[in-house]
Amino acid sequence: MVLCIYFRQKKEKQTEKKYYFKDLIIKVWRNAKLFYTDRKTFLGNQYKNRLCAFAIKAWR
C-alpha cells in the first residue's frame, strides 16, 4: 500500500518526495486530501489529478 498525501501549493511545480512510513510525520492541512492506494493506481492517476500540485508517497 502507498500512503498518498495530495495538497495544494501555489506557485510551485509538481514534485514528488519519498519518505519511509516510520519517519513520515503527517501534517493535516485544510486543503489536504488523504487516502490509501496501490502504487500502480497512484502512478496512473497522479497526472490526471489537477487539483493537487504536490504528491507525497510513503511506503510501509
CNS distance restraints for C-alpha pairs under 8 A (distance, minus, plus):
assign (resid   1 and name CA) (resid  36 and name CA) 6.81 0.50 0.50
assign (resid   1 and name CA) (resid  37 and name CA) 5.92 0.50 0.50
assign (resid   1 and name CA) (resid  38 and name CA) 4.88 0.50 0.50
assign (resid   1 and name CA) (resid  39 and name CA) 6.94 0.50 0.50
assign (resid   1 and name CA) (resid  59 and name CA) 6.84 0.50 0.50
assign (resid   1 and name CA) (resid  60 and name CA) 7.37 0.50 0.50
assign (resid   2 and name CA) (resid  36 and name CA) 6.05 0.50 0.50
assign (resid   2 and name CA) (resid  37 and name CA) 5.50 0.50 0.50
assign (resid   2 and name CA) (resid  38 and name CA) 5.33 0.50 0.50
assign (resid   2 and name CA) (resid  39 and name CA) 5.92 0.50 0.50
assign (resid   2 and name CA) (resid  57 and name CA) 6.27 0.50 0.50
assign (resid   2 and name CA) (resid  58 and name CA) 5.84 0.50 0.50
assign (resid   2 and name CA) (resid  59 and name CA) 5.37 0.50 0.50
assign (resid   2 and name CA) (resid  60 and name CA) 7.53 0.50 0.50
assign (resid   3 and name CA) (resid  34 and name CA) 7.94 0.50 0.50
assign (resid   3 and name CA) (resid  35 and name CA) 6.71 0.50 0.50
assign (resid   3 and name CA) (resid  36 and name CA) 5.18 0.50 0.50
assign (resid   3 and name CA) (resid  37 and name CA) 6.78 0.50 0.50
assign (resid   3 and name CA) (resid  56 and name CA) 7.78 0.50 0.50
assign (resid   3 and name CA) (resid  57 and name CA) 5.50 0.50 0.50
assign (resid   3 and name CA) (resid  58 and name CA) 5.04 0.50 0.50
assign (resid   3 and name CA) (resid  59 and name CA) 6.52 0.50 0.50
assign (resid   4 and name CA) (resid  34 and name CA) 6.36 0.50 0.50
assign (resid   4 and name CA) (resid  35 and name CA) 6.01 0.50 0.50
assign (resid   4 and name CA) (resid  36 and name CA) 6.19 0.50 0.50
assign (resid   4 and name CA) (resid  37 and name CA) 7.29 0.50 0.50
assign (resid   4 and name CA) (resid  55 and name CA) 6.62 0.50 0.50
assign (resid   4 and name CA) (resid  56 and name CA) 5.58 0.50 0.50
assign (resid   4 and name CA) (resid  57 and name CA) 4.87 0.50 0.50
assign (resid   4 and name CA) (resid  58 and name CA) 6.77 0.50 0.50
assign (resid   5 and name CA) (resid  32 and name CA) 6.92 0.50 0.50
assign (resid   5 and name CA) (resid  33 and name CA) 6.06 0.50 0.50
assign (resid   5 and name CA) (resid  34 and name CA) 5.04 0.50 0.50
assign (resid   5 and name CA) (resid  35 and name CA) 6.94 0.50 0.50
assign (resid   5 and name CA) (resid  55 and name CA) 5.90 0.50 0.50
assign (resid   5 and name CA) (resid  56 and name CA) 5.28 0.50 0.50
assign (resid   5 and name CA) (resid  57 and name CA) 6.89 0.50 0.50
assign (resid   6 and name CA) (resid  32 and name CA) 5.81 0.50 0.50
assign (resid   6 and name CA) (resid  33 and name CA) 5.30 0.50 0.50
assign (resid   6 and name CA) (resid  34 and name CA) 6.65 0.50 0.50
assign (resid   6 and name CA) (resid  52 and name CA) 5.64 0.50 0.50
assign (resid   6 and name CA) (resid  53 and name CA) 7.41 0.50 0.50
assign (resid   6 and name CA) (resid  54 and name CA) 5.81 0.50 0.50
assign (resid   6 and name CA) (resid  55 and name CA) 5.07 0.50 0.50
assign (resid   6 and name CA) (resid  56 and name CA) 6.78 0.50 0.50
assign (resid   7 and name CA) (resid  29 and name CA) 7.68 0.50 0.50
assign (resid   7 and name CA) (resid  31 and name CA) 6.01 0.50 0.50
assign (resid   7 and name CA) (resid  32 and name CA) 4.53 0.50 0.50
assign (resid   7 and name CA) (resid  33 and name CA) 6.34 0.50 0.50
assign (resid   7 and name CA) (resid  51 and name CA) 8.00 0.50 0.50
assign (resid   7 and name CA) (resid  52 and name CA) 5.38 0.50 0.50
assign (resid   7 and name CA) (resid  53 and name CA) 6.54 0.50 0.50
assign (resid   7 and name CA) (resid  54 and name CA) 5.92 0.50 0.50
assign (resid   7 and name CA) (resid  55 and name CA) 7.31 0.50 0.50
assign (resid   8 and name CA) (resid  31 and name CA) 6.61 0.50 0.50
assign (resid   8 and name CA) (resid  32 and name CA) 7.22 0.50 0.50
assign (resid   8 and name CA) (resid  51 and name CA) 7.03 0.50 0.50
assign (resid   8 and name CA) (resid  52 and name CA) 5.16 0.50 0.50
assign (resid   8 and name CA) (resid  53 and name CA) 5.39 0.50 0.50
assign (resid   8 and name CA) (resid  54 and name CA) 6.71 0.50 0.50
assign (resid   9 and name CA) (resid  52 and name CA) 7.72 0.50 0.50
assign (resid   9 and name CA) (resid  53 and name CA) 5.86 0.50 0.50
assign (resid   9 and name CA) (resid  54 and name CA) 7.01 0.50 0.50
assign (resid  10 and name CA) (resid  53 and name CA) 7.81 0.50 0.50
assign (resid  12 and name CA) (resid  53 and name CA) 7.11 0.50 0.50
assign (resid  13 and name CA) (resid  53 and name CA) 6.78 0.50 0.50
assign (resid  13 and name CA) (resid  54 and name CA) 7.93 0.50 0.50
assign (resid  14 and name CA) (resid  53 and name CA) 5.00 0.50 0.50
assign (resid  14 and name CA) (resid  54 and name CA) 5.38 0.50 0.50
assign (resid  14 and name CA) (resid  55 and name CA) 7.67 0.50 0.50
assign (resid  15 and name CA) (resid  53 and name CA) 7.45 0.50 0.50
assign (resid  15 and name CA) (resid  54 and name CA) 5.61 0.50 0.50
assign (resid  15 and name CA) (resid  55 and name CA) 6.68 0.50 0.50
assign (resid  16 and name CA) (resid  54 and name CA) 6.61 0.50 0.50
assign (resid  16 and name CA) (resid  55 and name CA) 5.45 0.50 0.50
assign (resid  16 and name CA) (resid  56 and name CA) 5.88 0.50 0.50
assign (resid  16 and name CA) (resid  57 and name CA) 7.52 0.50 0.50
assign (resid  17 and name CA) (resid  55 and name CA) 7.13 0.50 0.50
assign (resid  17 and name CA) (resid  56 and name CA) 5.27 0.50 0.50
assign (resid  17 and name CA) (resid  57 and name CA) 6.54 0.50 0.50
assign (resid  18 and name CA) (resid  56 and name CA) 6.34 0.50 0.50
assign (resid  18 and name CA) (resid  57 and name CA) 5.40 0.50 0.50
assign (resid  18 and name CA) (resid  58 and name CA) 5.89 0.50 0.50
assign (resid  19 and name CA) (resid  23 and name CA) 6.75 0.50 0.50
assign (resid  19 and name CA) (resid  24 and name CA) 6.07 0.50 0.50
assign (resid  19 and name CA) (resid  56 and name CA) 7.90 0.50 0.50
assign (resid  19 and name CA) (resid  57 and name CA) 6.77 0.50 0.50
assign (resid  19 and name CA) (resid  58 and name CA) 5.07 0.50 0.50
assign (resid  19 and name CA) (resid  59 and name CA) 7.15 0.50 0.50
assign (resid  20 and name CA) (resid  24 and name CA) 6.16 0.50 0.50
assign (resid  20 and name CA) (resid  58 and name CA) 5.67 0.50 0.50
assign (resid  20 and name CA) (resid  59 and name CA) 5.84 0.50 0.50
assign (resid  20 and name CA) (resid  60 and name CA) 6.65 0.50 0.50
assign (resid  21 and name CA) (resid  58 and name CA) 5.26 0.50 0.50
assign (resid  21 and name CA) (resid  59 and name CA) 5.40 0.50 0.50
assign (resid  21 and name CA) (resid  60 and name CA) 4.88 0.50 0.50
assign (resid  22 and name CA) (resid  60 and name CA) 7.27 0.50 0.50
assign (resid  24 and name CA) (resid  58 and name CA) 7.39 0.50 0.50
assign (resid  28 and name CA) (resid  32 and name CA) 6.51 0.50 0.50
assign (resid  37 and name CA) (resid  41 and name CA) 6.57 0.50 0.50
assign (resid  37 and name CA) (resid  42 and name CA) 6.47 0.50 0.50
assign (resid  38 and name CA) (resid  42 and name CA) 6.21 0.50 0.50
assign (resid  39 and name CA) (resid  43 and name CA) 6.07 0.50 0.50
assign (resid  40 and name CA) (resid  44 and name CA) 6.24 0.50 0.50
assign (resid  41 and name CA) (resid  45 and name CA) 6.15 0.50 0.50
assign (resid  42 and name CA) (resid  46 and name CA) 5.73 0.50 0.50
assign (resid  43 and name CA) (resid  47 and name CA) 7.76 0.50 0.50
assign (resid  44 and name CA) (resid  48 and name CA) 7.75 0.50 0.50
assign (resid  45 and name CA) (resid  49 and name CA) 6.36 0.50 0.50
assign (resid  46 and name CA) (resid  55 and name CA) 7.59 0.50 0.50
